[in-house]
Amino acid sequence: MADETEVVATIESEAATAAAAAAAQSTAVAAGAAVTAAVADASLTSPDAVAAKAAADATAKAAADAKATETQAAETARRGALTPEARAAEDKVVADAVALKAPAPEKYAAFVAPEGLALDATFLAKFEGVAKGLNLSQAAAQRLVHELAPAVAQRNAASVTSLAAQAGAEWLATAKADAALGGEKFEANLVVAKNGLQAVATPEFVKFLQDSHLGNHPEMIRAFYKVGKLTSADSVHVSGNDTSRTISPEDRLWPGTK
């Protein structure tokens, strides 16, 4: 039993010795690393190292300055070779780019409409709110107005044209059903109305009636029917009627519109 105790004690003693040796080795390694770092730092902060780094930095800065001076000289020479108009155009491009990147103003100045167009006040009020929310500069917002206004105007014009055509068809249907104008005598009454129109209307007025479809309105037909009756004594007549084919009421009243 004593032998076993001695063996255990010996093992524990050897283990303790090995652990102490490992700890001592680790401490030595750490100390060596610290010494190495200290030496490296000392070499970097030595007067010679500091002087060398300062010289290298100065050389790099001198090279960069020389390159910048060379670039500026080349740009000055290039600009000098341009015509005044070309220089002004370049300056405008730069100024426009700066203006586009500017923040939104406190209040937008009045926007300029593209030539031949008018800007709707309701549309502008809504647009300004959106532009402000997007932080668009005056120049950027004006550019959008210039690009969008023609498309909006075209869409509005198409909508108005479509509505006018629809209204014209409805007015013509009403005229055909009118107790005085319509019925079996509608075709003949259209001829009389056309005679009255030709007697008093200018070509511009006729075109206006055609484009707006107002010429199909029952009251417009009625008015020119009365004029046609009054001028019938002057032998005003519709020429070129071809009785061999069927002519629509629209063609009788507004020939040449299709």
DRENGULUM-351199 format. One line per field, with one value per residue (C-alpha): z, y, x; residue in one letter. Coordinates in Angstrom, 3 decimals, always signed. Each point is the difference from the previous one (the first is absolute). Example, Ala and Ser with C-alpha at 12.3 -4.5 7.8 and 13.67 -1.06 7.14 Angstrom:
2
c3	+7.800|-0.660
c2	-4.500|+3.440
c1	+12.300|+1.370
residuo	a|s
% end
This chain:
258
c3	+0.000|+0.824|-3.389|-1.769|+1.994|-0.924|-3.699|+0.072|+1.763|-2.557|-2.914|+1.547|+0.603|-3.588|-1.305|+2.122|-1.254|-3.637|+0.501|+1.553|-2.911|-2.521|+1.823|+0.055|-3.725|-0.780|+2.057|-1.852|-3.401|+0.984|+1.282|-3.208|-2.082|+2.138|-0.462|-3.773|-0.189|+2.092|-2.294|-3.090|+1.520|+0.904|-3.553|-1.378|+2.361|-0.316|-1.458|-3.203|-0.561|+0.641|-2.379|-2.730|+0.290|-0.130|-3.114|-1.692|+0.851|-1.354|-3.255|-0.455|+0.645|-2.436|-2.691|+0.629|-0.115|-3.243|-1.538|+1.084|-1.440|-3.274|-0.202|+0.741|-2.644|-2.593|+0.859|-0.204|-3.422|-1.199|+1.204|-1.570|-3.390|+0.137|-1.541|+2.421|-0.973|+0.769|+3.370|+0.850|-0.949|+2.277|+2.843|-0.427|+0.173|+3.265|+1.439|-0.991|+1.637|+3.212|-0.121|-0.479|+3.143|+2.160|+2.711|-0.417|+0.531|+2.732|-2.736|-3.698|-2.450|-2.787|-2.412|-3.691|-2.299|-3.231|-3.048|-1.091|+3.252|+3.117|+3.448|+1.966|+3.464|+1.691|-1.565|+1.045|+3.615|+0.209|-1.834|+2.315|+3.030|-1.546|-1.121|+3.477|+1.555|-2.323|+0.858|-3.650|-0.781|-2.030|-3.073|+0.441|+0.511|-3.031|-2.084|+1.011|-0.867|-3.413|-0.618|+1.437|-1.141|-3.680|+0.945|+2.416|-2.598|-2.653|+2.302|+0.916|-3.659|-0.847|+2.860|-1.145|-3.593|+1.106|+2.151|-2.821|-2.446|+2.476|+0.625|-3.756|-0.545|+2.799|-1.356|-3.474|+1.388|+1.849|-3.186|-1.912|+2.648|+0.128|-0.741|-2.408|-1.539|+0.155|-1.344|-3.709|-0.881|+1.857|-3.151|-1.824|+3.022|+0.179|-3.582|+0.875|+3.064|-2.112|-2.447|+2.850|+1.314|-3.378|-0.364|+3.170|+1.504|-0.600|-0.682|+3.444|+1.691|-1.967|+1.103|+3.596|-0.199|-1.538|+2.526|+3.038|-1.314|+0.994|-3.495|+1.009|+2.802|-0.665|+0.684|-2.362|-2.743|+0.777|-0.227|-3.363|-1.225|+0.595|-1.771|-2.889|-0.246|-0.031|-2.692|-2.188|-2.208|-0.935|-1.439|+2.416|-0.427|+0.971|-3.006|-0.811|+1.531|-1.496|+0.214|-1.129|+3.401|+3.599|+1.757|+3.772|+1.860|+1.096|-3.602|-1.099|+2.716|+0.092|-3.341|-0.341|+3.688|-0.341
c2	+0.000|+2.293|-0.681|+1.088|+3.214|+0.748|-0.611|+2.365|+2.640|-0.374|+0.389|+3.051|+1.533|-0.603|+1.467|+3.096|+0.359|-0.325|+2.595|+2.403|-0.509|+0.645|+3.158|+1.188|-0.689|+1.910|+2.924|-0.024|-0.028|+2.919|+1.904|-0.690|+1.314|+3.109|+0.576|-0.484|+2.511|+2.477|-0.306|+0.479|+3.068|+1.382|-0.479|+1.839|+2.898|+0.328|+3.327|-1.657|-1.797|+3.158|+1.997|-2.643|-0.078|+3.789|+0.045|-2.644|+1.911|+3.230|-1.712|-1.471|+3.388|+1.757|-2.560|+0.412|+3.804|-0.167|-2.269|+2.343|+2.998|-1.852|-0.960|+3.572|+1.382|-2.446|+0.929|+3.711|-0.526|-2.018|+2.635|+2.737|-1.699|-0.010|+2.665|+2.282|-1.755|-3.433|+1.172|+1.477|-3.280|-1.953|+2.422|-0.392|-3.787|+0.251|+2.587|-2.096|-3.076|+1.932|+1.437|-3.435|-1.308|+2.961|-0.589|+0.981|+3.720|+1.281|+0.904|-0.806|+2.876|+0.054|-2.860|+0.768|-1.925|-1.517|+2.120|-0.191|-1.521|+1.373|-1.499|-0.951|+1.613|-3.105|-2.198|+2.409|+0.133|-3.802|-0.182|+2.509|-2.077|-3.144|+1.806|+1.458|-3.437|-1.366|+2.948|+0.999|+3.206|+2.752|-1.111|-3.681|+0.771|+2.304|-2.737|-2.412|+2.571|+0.481|-3.760|-0.863|+2.933|-1.038|-3.556|+1.270|+2.454|-2.725|-2.297|+2.770|+0.871|-3.624|-0.174|+3.183|-1.240|-3.306|+1.716|+2.405|-2.882|-1.842|+3.114|+0.601|-3.495|+0.503|+3.394|-1.438|-2.816|+2.583|+2.053|-3.071|-0.565|+3.679|+0.500|+2.872|-0.952|-3.771|-2.845|-0.645|+3.608|+0.031|-0.434|+2.789|+2.282|-0.544|+1.205|+3.182|+0.528|-0.490|+2.595|+2.440|-0.736|+0.593|+3.261|+1.678|-1.936|+0.595|-2.979|+0.519|-0.235|-3.132|-1.595|+0.950|-1.727|-3.064|-0.273|+0.593|-2.117|+2.874|-0.080|-3.176|+1.763|+0.081|+3.738|+0.733|-2.005|+1.720|+3.455|-0.634|-1.706|+3.279|+1.920|-2.446|+0.613|+3.764|-0.207|-2.576|+2.777|+0.768|-3.548|-1.074|-3.730|-2.876|-1.016|-3.369|-2.168|-3.465|-1.611|-3.334|-0.613|+0.250|+3.087|+0.105|+2.966|+1.026|+0.064|+2.029|+2.579|-0.014|-1.325|-0.790|-0.649|-3.691
c1	+0.000|+2.910|+1.512|-3.167|-0.090|+3.561|-0.756|-3.000|+2.051|+2.754|-2.478|-1.594|+3.425|+1.057|-3.290|+0.468|+3.541|-1.143|-2.754|+2.459|+2.377|-2.793|-1.016|+3.581|+0.344|-3.221|+1.211|+3.302|-1.736|-2.218|+2.982|+1.873|-2.918|-0.158|+3.688|-0.302|-2.878|+1.895|+3.012|-2.210|-1.637|+3.363|+1.213|-3.035|+0.369|+3.703|+1.212|+1.192|-3.329|-2.017|+2.184|-0.311|-3.793|-0.231|+2.176|-2.174|-3.175|+1.463|+1.015|-3.494|-1.639|+2.328|-0.861|-3.733|+0.302|+1.960|-2.644|-2.795|+1.868|+0.532|-3.681|-1.090|+2.345|-1.342|-3.593|+0.821|+1.570|-2.985|-2.488|+2.113|-0.261|-3.823|-2.169|-1.882|-3.214|+1.455|+1.321|-3.400|-1.671|+2.378|-0.603|-3.749|+0.267|+1.933|-2.393|-3.023|+1.501|+0.593|-3.535|-1.536|+1.722|-1.057|-2.631|-3.621|-0.678|-2.272|-2.482|+0.263|+0.140|-2.568|+0.636|+0.401|-2.321|+1.315|-0.713|-3.616|-1.252|-1.658|+0.517|-3.107|-0.055|-1.422|+2.655|+2.759|-1.182|+0.093|+3.321|+1.673|-0.967|+1.474|+3.168|+0.466|-0.392|+2.686|+2.284|+0.290|+1.837|-1.651|+1.968|-0.875|-3.694|-0.030|+1.584|-2.758|-2.655|+1.577|+0.049|-3.410|-2.148|-0.205|-1.000|-2.669|-1.304|-0.133|-1.915|-2.434|-0.511|-0.713|-2.485|-1.750|-0.130|-1.474|-2.618|-0.900|-0.438|-2.203|-2.074|-0.288|-1.386|-2.525|-1.057|-0.497|-2.136|-2.091|-0.384|-1.193|-2.657|-1.037|-3.694|+0.637|+3.359|+0.086|-1.983|-0.442|+0.837|+3.330|+2.120|-1.813|+0.177|+3.771|+0.309|-1.887|+2.172|+3.135|-1.262|-0.484|+3.497|+1.602|-1.872|+1.312|+2.935|+3.698|+2.300|+1.550|-3.394|-0.865|+3.281|-0.745|-3.379|+1.606|+2.861|-2.204|-2.902|-2.292|-1.416|-1.849|-1.849|-3.770|-0.203|+2.877|-1.687|-3.315|+1.582|+1.635|-3.170|-1.828|+2.776|-0.256|-3.726|+0.552|+2.686|-1.720|-1.311|+3.604|+0.339|+2.699|+0.395|+2.212|+2.054|+1.444|-2.728|+0.146|-3.427|+1.461|+1.616|-1.053|+1.389|+0.106|-1.490|+3.485|+1.234|-3.003|+0.480|+3.809|+1.312|+3.677|+0.624|+0.842
residuo	m|a|d|e|t|e|v|v|a|t|i|e|s|e|a|a|t|a|a|a|a|a|a|a|q|s|t|a|v|a|a|g|a|a|v|t|a|a|v|a|d|a|s|l|t|s|p|d|a|v|a|a|k|a|a|a|d|a|t|a|k|a|a|a|d|a|k|a|t|e|t|q|a|a|e|t|a|r|r|g|a|l|t|p|e|a|r|a|a|e|d|k|v|v|a|d|a|v|a|l|k|a|p|a|p|e|k|y|a|a|f|v|a|p|e|g|l|a|l|d|a|t|f|l|a|k|f|e|g|v|a|k|g|l|n|l|s|q|a|a|a|q|r|l|v|h|e|l|a|p|a|v|a|q|r|n|a|a|s|v|t|s|l|a|a|q|a|g|a|e|w|l|a|t|a|k|a|d|a|a|l|g|g|e|k|f|e|a|n|l|v|v|a|k|n|g|l|q|a|v|a|t|p|e|f|v|k|f|l|q|d|s|h|l|g|n|h|p|e|m|i|r|a|f|y|k|v|g|k|l|t|s|a|d|s|v|h|v|s|g|n|d|t|s|r|t|i|s|p|e|d|r|l|w|p|g|t|k
% end
